[in-house]
Amino acid sequence: MRLRILVVDRTDSFHRDFAVELIRRGFEVIEASETLDVFSCLESRPPDVLAMFASLSTAPAILKLARKIRNSHDKLLLFFIARDSSEDLAIEVLRAGFNDYFKPPLSPTQLADTLERWIPGSAREVESRLRTFQSPQSDSSAFMLGESPLIHQLRNGIPRISASDCNVLVTGETGTGKELVAELLHAGSTRKHKPLARINCAAIPDSLFESELFGYEKGAFTGAHASKSGRLKLADGGSVFLDEVGDLSLYTQAKMLRVLESKEIERLGGTRTVPLDIRVIAATNRDLEQMVANGQFRGDLFFRLDVVRVHLPPLRERKEDIPLLLDHFIGKLNAKFGCDVEGLSEETLDRLLQYDWPGNIRELKNLLESVFVMVSGGRIALTDLPPRFRERLKQGEHRTQSDRERILWALLSTDWNKSRAARKLHWSRMTLYRKMAKFGVDEDRAKQKTQVAQKIS
């Protein structure tokens, strides 16, 4: 059965070349020009994909139409093709429920290529995912290993986000793989042949921010013996990864906001602006929304960065993936150190599954590297772990009772609604179920005890 694509356009002939390209690839193309035609098609011959062309003048009507469509067709793929573009329009488009936003210059062939990657089961979509994520020896994909629902969502979502050209905010605790996500987003984008610039916002003082990021002209300050392109311009046409973006001062936030709004920079000592074409991928382990509420982070900059968000779960919320991660890193380290480690003993694996991993995947990988310095083969025993780590495991044992009490508190306060209780504890439901079993939290028995206590009181 051929996939059906509805193309909505009111003005010129660009969409016809696009339609011809889609037909050549085996799609069935339906065309509509008016709102009534669109809803008529949706009711009589529901399409798989809806591609809507618009200019800045027609965009408000198209956005209004898209919101109505999204209310009743939540699974329909919606794409916005802009004839002229702005950052504000891109934000409004994605908030209206579109899956992706395409801006000029874009040929009919390029547009069809990008759109096809979105369609489940299409040749390009399968090829794109295989190329990006089925590389088990790649460190960049290590954190994507696993079968937990959270990881499935990431694997499905990142290729789609890569294909778009909007700014992305990556959130998650230290060690969850935020920089690796940035690498994957860049590698899967149309900018992959241009540089990915990595900037640690916490490491650049305010006094050097402009000269480092924007560059400077000869003689701009003492020691400026020659002109220098800033790190942003060196990434022109590519992507910029702003790590620890929550550590920017309000002064540097204002500077970065202007860059995102104007798409241009001015070098220190310069008299003209320099155009800039970059995609920004920002990352933080801080709560930017709370920082905005506290006046510590600019709301306008936050909304510029938070067009699409990727949240990386902590390792304690996906413990079912730990065995796969251990096998992956052991294989890598065997090759690196020339060892023949077979895996972990049952006791060691059990203890590692009970540990909460505050340092996440980075902590797990570093632990194994320290073990490989001392072992060369066989299975890793508990005594092979570094003494300082074994001490942390013992401290975790002492917290068992308090953890059980926290679980009971969360369950009782939500009337035993496990989904809400898991959210209160910042765990996944699978983590909650596992800990309930580990600590012997029996729902019926606990309810009976609570009822008895209430009668006594």
Stockholm file with secondary structure:
# STOCKHOLM 1.0

chainA/1-457         MRLRILVVDRTDSFHRDFAVELIRRGFEVIEASETLDVFSCLESRPPDVLAMFASLSTAPAILKLARKIRNSHDKLLLFFIARDSSEDLAIEVLRAGFNDYFKPPLSPTQLADTLERWIPGSAREVESRLRTFQSPQSDSSAFMLGESPLIHQLRNGIPRISASDCNVLVTGETGTGKELVAELLHAGSTRKHKPLARINCAAIPDSLFESELFGYEKGAFTGAHASKSGRLKLADGGSVFLDEVGDLSLYTQAKMLRVLESKEIERLGGTRTVPLDIRVIAATNRDLEQMVANGQFRGDLFFRLDVVRVHLPPLRERKEDIPLLLDHFIGKLNAKFGCDVEGLSEETLDRLLQYDWPGNIRELKNLLESVFVMVSGGRIALTDLPPRFRERLKQGEHRTQSDRERILWALLSTDWNKSRAARKLHWSRMTLYRKMAKFGVDEDRAKQKTQVAQKIS
#=GR chainA/1-457 SS CCCEEEEECSSCSHHHHHHHHHHHTTCEEEEECSHHHHHHHHHHSCCSEEEEEECTTTHHHHHHHHHHHHHHCTTSEEEEEESSCCHHHHHHHHHTTCSEEECSSCCHHHHHHHHHHHSTTCHHHHHHHHHHHCCTTCGGGGGGCCCSHHHHHHHHHHHHHHHSCSCEEEECCTTSCHHHHHHHHHHTSTTTTSCEEEEEGGGSCHHHHHHHHHEECTTSSTTCCSCEECHHHHTTTSEEEEETGGGCCHHHHHHHHHHHHHSEECCBTCSSCEECCCEEEEEESSCHHHHHHTTSSCHHHHHHHTTEEEECCCGGGCGGGHHHHHHHHHHHHHHHHTCEEEEECHHHHHHHHHSCCTTHHHHHHHHHHHHHTTCCEEEECGGGSCHHHHHHHHHHHHTHHHHHHHHHHHHHHTTTCHHHHHHHHTCCHHHHHHHHHHTTCCHHHHHHHHHHHHHHC
#=GC SS_cons         CCCEEEEECSSCSHHHHHHHHHHHTTCEEEEECSHHHHHHHHHHSCCSEEEEEECTTTHHHHHHHHHHHHHHCTTSEEEEEESSCCHHHHHHHHHTTCSEEECSSCCHHHHHHHHHHHSTTCHHHHHHHHHHHCCTTCGGGGGGCCCSHHHHHHHHHHHHHHHSCSCEEEECCTTSCHHHHHHHHHHTSTTTTSCEEEEEGGGSCHHHHHHHHHEECTTSSTTCCSCEECHHHHTTTSEEEEETGGGCCHHHHHHHHHHHHHSEECCBTCSSCEECCCEEEEEESSCHHHHHHTTSSCHHHHHHHTTEEEECCCGGGCGGGHHHHHHHHHHHHHHHHTCEEEEECHHHHHHHHHSCCTTHHHHHHHHHHHHHTTCCEEEECGGGSCHHHHHHHHHHHHTHHHHHHHHHHHHHHTTTCHHHHHHHHTCCHHHHHHHHHHTTCCHHHHHHHHHHHHHHC
//
